[in-house]
Amino acid sequence: MFRSNAMTADSSSAGDPRRSLELLWGLAPARRRGPRPRLSVEEIAIAAIELADAEGLSALSMRRVADRLKVATMSLYTYVPSKAELIDVMLDRVYGETPKTYGTGAGWRARLEQVARDNWDLYHRHPWMLQVVMHRPVLGPNMIAKFDFELRSIEGESLTDLEMDQVISLISNYVHGAVRSAVEAMQAESRTGLSDAQWWEISGPLLEKVFDPTQFPTAARVGAAAGEAYEAVGDPERAFAFGLERVLDGIEALIARGSA
């Protein structure tokens, strides 16, 4: 399980974007004659992803990846220039995990919901992705294939090309924020060793002594209803589903306006 006391950030394209693109698209210069390479960029990326999945991006280093592969650290640099380019390769590889087909007869709303849930699942499998700043993403083949697939969820729905791009960005940004809350909730239990129920057993009795429900009646009523429903501080998955429906409602209004 991913463990980290803080979500430190690395950036996509923090290294040499040309080298990253060469690695992603198989454009790296041909190797000179000599012994057959012991490793491949793909094998290095897989080892790096496994490490980041287990311990978070802060644990990722060329040395740790080399240890995992049982090779000398310096040998990795003959395949990947640095950790920065390695992260770009890691990202593109995990982007390839998302499905690229929609259910038969699914309308745009069901397709767009699938896009959101596929991304939700992807972040949960690889929570270290939340630690990568994506302002300047390196456009590898899997990232482009994923973007093309997501755009096709709303193709032909009375939206301009710019609106299509913004709708996918809206879904992506919504999922990113929602899943961050879910991952932070998981980290809280891992970090403290207390489940939400155990945390409330400690906090609840003291709060009951100081909290006056007559002074804050709305908070008391709603808080009691939420606590009974969630049996926890919150329910990130339920909040994600509720918010996604409201986002889709807004997109439906946009499409309706365009077709009117």
Sequence and secondary structure as in RCSB ss.txt:
>XXXX:A:sequence
MFRSNAMTADSSSAGDPRRSLELLWGLAPARRRGPRPRLSVEEIAIAAIELADAEGLSALSMRRVADRLKVATMS
LYTYVPSKAELIDVMLDRVYGETPKTYGTGAGWRARLEQVARDNWDLYHRHPWMLQVVMHRPVLGPNMIAKFDFE
LRSIEGESLTDLEMDQVISLISNYVHGAVRSAVEAMQAESRTGLSDAQWWEISGPLLEKVFDPTQFPTAARVGAA
AGEAYEAVGDPERAFAFGLERVLDGIEALIARGSA
>XXXX:A:secstr
    SS   EETT S HHHHHHHHTT      SSS  S  HHHHHHHHHHHHHHH GGG  HHHHHHHHTS HHH
HTTT S HHHHHHHHHHHHHTTS     TT  HHHHHHHHHHHHHHHHHH GGGGGEE SS    HHHHHHHHHH
HTTSTTSS  HHHHHHHHHHHHHHHHHHHHHHHHHHHHHHHHS  HHHHHHHHHHHHHHH  TTTSHHHHHHHHH
HHHHHSSS  HHHHHHHHHHHHHHHHHHHHHHHH 
